[in-house]
Amino acid sequence: MGRKAISIESRIDSIIKYLNEPSNKVIKRDGKKVLCTSCNLKIEYTAKTLASRINDHVKSKQHNKSKEHGTTPSIIGLLNRMDDNEKNQKEFNKRLTQAFMAADIPLHKLKNPTLRQFLSNETHMKIPHRDTLRGTVIHEIYGNTIEKIKEKIKGMMCNLLWMRRLTLRIVTALMSWSAS
């Protein structure tokens, strides 16, 4: 018989249940997001690193320091932290795409498990799928590039008109000078 696929939410819940003491529930799940209410932190993970990332965080100095001081987070602080993480992820996605494009590395190379693991370990960011980058980031970069080109052309057109007027004035002055 085949194994049943376990949803990521179920895996998160079982890990949280294992880690949390009944009196001190600090690791929470919000959909597929894992939150540490003690540290006001969203814990980033992949399907393979879920248990280790949560476990590493719970054992971290930052987490233990927050627990010792009894910091109680506000929901607004937690939401702001989540917003910051999302902004950081978007900025990371943009910079990653720009780097790959500048180095002429095709985005399909992001499918390579070794590269994904390396980037994830070194950046501590979620490595996006190439289709995510193609669907959002590349359109943004393309739009920005088109705007820059339009601005340069506009500047060139102004310079061209200025040069034309100057040339007409010089020609007119030369013609009036030679006629006299």
Residue pairs with C-beta under 8 A, 6 or more apart in sequence:
8 32
8 47
8 50
9 29
9 31
9 32
11 50
11 51
12 29
12 32
12 34
12 50
13 29
15 50
15 51
15 54
15 55
16 27
16 28
16 29
16 34
16 54
19 27
19 54
19 55
19 58
20 26
20 27
24 67
25 37
26 36
26 37
26 38
26 67
27 34
27 35
27 36
27 37
27 43
27 54
27 58
28 34
28 35
28 36
28 37
29 35
33 42
33 82
34 42
34 43
34 45
34 50
34 53
34 54
35 41
35 42
35 43
35 78
35 82
36 43
36 57
36 58
36 63
36 66
37 73
37 78
38 63
38 66
38 67
38 71
38 73
39 57
39 62
39 63
39 66
39 71
39 73
40 71
40 73
40 77
40 78
40 81
41 57
41 62
41 81
42 81
42 82
42 85
43 53
43 54
43 57
44 53
44 85
44 124
44 125
44 126
45 53
45 54
46 120
46 126
46 127
49 120
57 63
88 125
89 125
89 126
92 123
92 125
93 128
93 132
93 133
93 136
93 137
94 137
94 140
94 141
96 119
96 127
96 128
96 133
97 107
97 133
97 137
97 138
97 141
98 141
99 105
100 106
100 107
100 109
100 110
101 141
107 130
107 133
107 134
108 130
109 115
110 116
110 127
110 128
110 129
110 130
110 133
111 130
116 127
119 125
119 127
120 126
120 127
